Amino acid sequence: MKLIVGLGNPGKQYLYNRHNLGYLFIDRLAEIWNFRLKTNRKLNSGIVHLNKAGNSLILAKPLTFVNDSGISVNKIMKFFSVPLSDILIVYDDFSLPLGVTRLRMKGSSGGHNGINSIIGELGDSGFPRLKFGIGPLPEESIAKEFVLTDFAENEKAIIDKMFSGAITIVEKFILS
């Protein structure tokens, strides 16, 4: 069983924020693979359990804010008994240029508070993560303000292209 978690903030006011790329990616998968997430209050997440390419798969969007994502991720992993190596956390990274996607099998948080929360809750940083570039951080910008800005119209095509490439990465992860 694989678990893919997209990080983001709940609420319509955050929908198209840079910090919500994980949520937006899960939404894109829902559109392409034709499923709907259902709210699970016990797991504090929007969640769906499905079969993809003969493999059991859980997709989730924590209903906590990004900085508390570890709470939901820990609950989901324990409930479904998903090993650390079989989770994939999908999130934004302002240290990568907009349009760049990077897969890492383990590592530090890189200063991302959502990843800090997950590492803190799980007590381990050895989980795969798929990072979507939202950078560079504009000069004299404050990171926590920048990640809460919406994407410009001309950036949406870049995101579409980035997501198309990421779907291939996710499909390989599911089969691994």
Backbone torsions as a table, in degrees:
resi	resn	phi	psi	omega
1	MET	NA	134.9	177.5
2	LYS	-112.1	150.7	178.1
3	LEU	-127.0	124.4	175.7
4	ILE	-117.2	123.5	-177.0
5	VAL	-119.5	124.1	174.9
6	GLY	-99.1	125.5	-179.3
7	LEU	-86.5	145.8	178.2
8	GLY	179.6	179.2	178.0
9	ASN	-107.5	135.4	177.5
10	PRO	-73.2	152.0	176.9
11	GLY	113.7	139.5	-177.2
12	LYS	-61.1	-30.7	-177.9
13	GLN	-66.5	-17.2	-179.3
14	TYR	-104.0	-3.9	-168.3
15	LEU	-46.5	-49.2	-175.9
16	TYR	-106.2	20.8	175.5
17	ASN	-69.0	153.8	177.0
18	ARG	-58.8	-35.2	-177.9
19	HIS	-69.8	-9.1	-177.0
20	ASN	-101.4	17.0	-178.9
21	LEU	-61.2	-33.4	177.0
22	GLY	-62.6	-46.2	175.8
23	TYR	-59.9	-47.4	-177.3
24	LEU	-62.2	-35.2	178.6
25	PHE	-68.2	-42.9	176.4
26	ILE	-61.2	-40.0	176.6
27	ASP	-61.4	-38.8	178.0
28	ARG	-64.7	-42.8	176.7
29	LEU	-60.9	-40.6	179.2
30	ALA	-60.1	-40.8	179.8
31	GLU	-66.4	-46.5	-176.7
32	ILE	-72.6	-43.0	-175.6
33	TRP	-91.7	-2.2	174.2
34	ASN	61.5	64.0	174.6
35	PHE	-140.7	166.4	176.0
36	ARG	-128.2	135.7	173.8
37	LEU	-75.4	146.9	175.5
38	LYS	-120.0	140.1	179.6
39	THR	-69.2	128.9	175.5
40	ASN	-120.4	101.3	-175.9
41	ARG	-63.6	-36.0	-180.0
42	LYS	-61.0	-39.2	-179.7
43	LEU	-94.7	-0.4	177.9
44	ASN	52.3	45.8	-175.6
45	SER	-152.1	156.1	161.2
46	GLY	-84.7	131.2	-169.3
47	ILE	-148.3	149.7	172.0
48	VAL	-144.2	141.3	177.0
49	HIS	-113.7	121.1	-177.3
50	LEU	-142.6	175.3	178.3
51	ASN	-113.1	125.7	-179.8
52	LYS	-131.4	121.2	179.4
53	ALA	55.3	37.5	178.4
54	GLY	78.5	8.2	-179.0
55	ASN	-117.5	142.4	176.7
56	SER	-75.0	132.3	-173.9
57	LEU	-140.7	137.2	174.0
58	ILE	-117.2	130.8	174.0
59	LEU	-116.0	138.1	-175.1
60	ALA	-144.7	149.6	170.7
61	LYS	-127.3	107.0	178.7
62	PRO	-57.1	141.1	178.4
63	LEU	-92.1	5.0	171.2
64	THR	-81.7	170.1	170.8
65	PHE	-76.0	161.2	-175.3
66	VAL	-47.9	-46.6	-173.4
67	ASN	-66.4	-10.0	177.3
68	ASP	-117.7	20.2	-176.1
69	SER	-57.9	-30.5	-177.5
70	GLY	-59.1	-31.7	-180.0
71	ILE	-59.9	-51.0	-179.7
72	SER	-67.9	-44.4	-178.7
73	VAL	-58.8	-44.1	179.3
74	ASN	-61.5	-44.3	179.1
75	LYS	-61.5	-45.1	-178.6
76	ILE	-64.1	-46.8	-179.6
77	MET	-59.0	-44.1	-179.5
78	LYS	-67.9	-44.0	-177.4
79	PHE	-60.8	-43.3	-177.7
80	PHE	-96.8	1.9	-178.8
81	SER	52.9	49.5	179.6
82	VAL	-90.6	124.2	177.7
83	PRO	-69.2	154.1	-177.5
84	LEU	-52.7	-40.0	-177.2
85	SER	-70.5	-12.8	-177.7
86	ASP	-104.1	14.7	173.5
87	ILE	-107.3	150.0	175.0
88	LEU	-132.0	118.6	178.4
89	ILE	-97.9	128.5	-176.9
90	VAL	-113.6	126.2	-174.2
91	TYR	-160.1	171.8	179.2
92	ASP	-83.4	153.8	177.4
93	ASP	-147.0	112.2	-178.0
94	PHE	-79.3	-5.2	174.9
95	SER	-81.3	-10.1	175.1
96	LEU	-104.1	142.2	177.4
97	PRO	-63.6	149.8	176.6
98	LEU	-53.6	130.0	179.0
99	GLY	100.7	-14.6	-179.7
100	VAL	-90.2	134.7	176.9
101	THR	-116.1	137.1	-179.9
102	ARG	-136.8	128.0	175.7
103	LEU	-99.3	128.2	175.4
104	ARG	-126.3	138.1	-178.4
105	MET	-86.0	-18.0	177.6
106	LYS	-169.5	175.9	175.8
107	GLY	141.6	-172.9	-178.8
108	SER	-78.4	178.2	179.5
109	SER	-77.6	-18.7	-175.7
110	GLY	62.5	21.5	179.9
111	GLY	86.6	1.2	179.8
112	HIS	-80.3	119.7	-174.7
113	ASN	-65.9	-31.4	176.1
114	GLY	-64.5	-42.3	178.0
115	ILE	-69.4	-38.1	173.9
116	ASN	-55.9	-43.8	-180.0
117	SER	-62.9	-43.5	-179.6
118	ILE	-65.2	-46.0	178.4
119	ILE	-60.2	-42.5	179.3
120	GLY	-62.8	-44.0	-179.2
121	GLU	-70.6	-38.8	-177.1
122	LEU	-86.5	-20.2	-177.9
123	GLY	70.0	24.0	-175.8
124	ASP	-159.5	142.9	178.3
125	SER	-109.5	12.4	-174.8
126	GLY	-89.0	46.3	178.7
127	PHE	-119.2	147.9	178.1
128	PRO	-67.5	147.7	177.2
129	ARG	-145.8	143.7	179.1
130	LEU	-114.9	115.7	-174.8
131	LYS	-103.9	134.0	176.1
132	PHE	-106.8	122.7	179.0
133	GLY	-68.0	132.7	175.3
134	ILE	-124.8	4.8	-174.8
135	GLY	-87.1	-173.1	2.0
136	PRO	-80.2	159.2	174.8
137	LEU	-68.3	120.7	-179.5
138	PRO	-59.3	148.5	178.8
139	GLU	-55.0	141.1	178.4
140	GLU	62.5	16.5	175.2
141	SER	-87.9	152.5	174.2
142	ILE	-99.5	124.9	-173.0
143	ALA	-52.5	-47.7	-175.3
144	LYS	-66.4	-22.8	175.0
145	GLU	-82.9	-41.3	-178.9
146	PHE	-60.1	-44.1	-176.8
147	VAL	-66.9	-17.6	179.0
148	LEU	-95.8	7.5	174.8
149	THR	-86.7	151.4	177.3
150	ASP	-78.9	156.2	174.7
151	PHE	-71.3	145.0	174.2
152	ALA	-75.4	156.2	-180.0
153	GLU	-54.2	-42.2	-177.0
154	ASN	-71.8	-9.7	177.7
155	GLU	-89.7	-16.4	-174.6
156	LYS	-65.6	-34.4	176.8
157	ALA	-66.2	-35.0	177.7
158	ILE	-65.8	-41.3	178.6
159	ILE	-64.3	-43.3	177.8
160	ASP	-56.8	-45.1	179.9
161	LYS	-65.6	-41.6	179.1
162	MET	-62.0	-43.8	179.1
163	PHE	-64.9	-38.3	179.0
164	SER	-59.3	-44.8	177.0
165	GLY	-66.9	-35.7	-178.7
166	ALA	-68.6	-30.9	178.5
167	ILE	-61.1	-39.4	176.6
168	THR	-62.3	-42.5	178.3
169	ILE	-61.7	-44.0	-179.3
170	VAL	-64.7	-42.1	179.1
171	GLU	-62.1	-38.4	176.1
172	LYS	-66.7	-39.5	177.8
173	PHE	-60.9	-43.4	-179.2
174	ILE	-61.1	-37.9	-177.8
175	LEU	-81.8	-14.1	-176.2
176	SER	-74.1	NA	NA
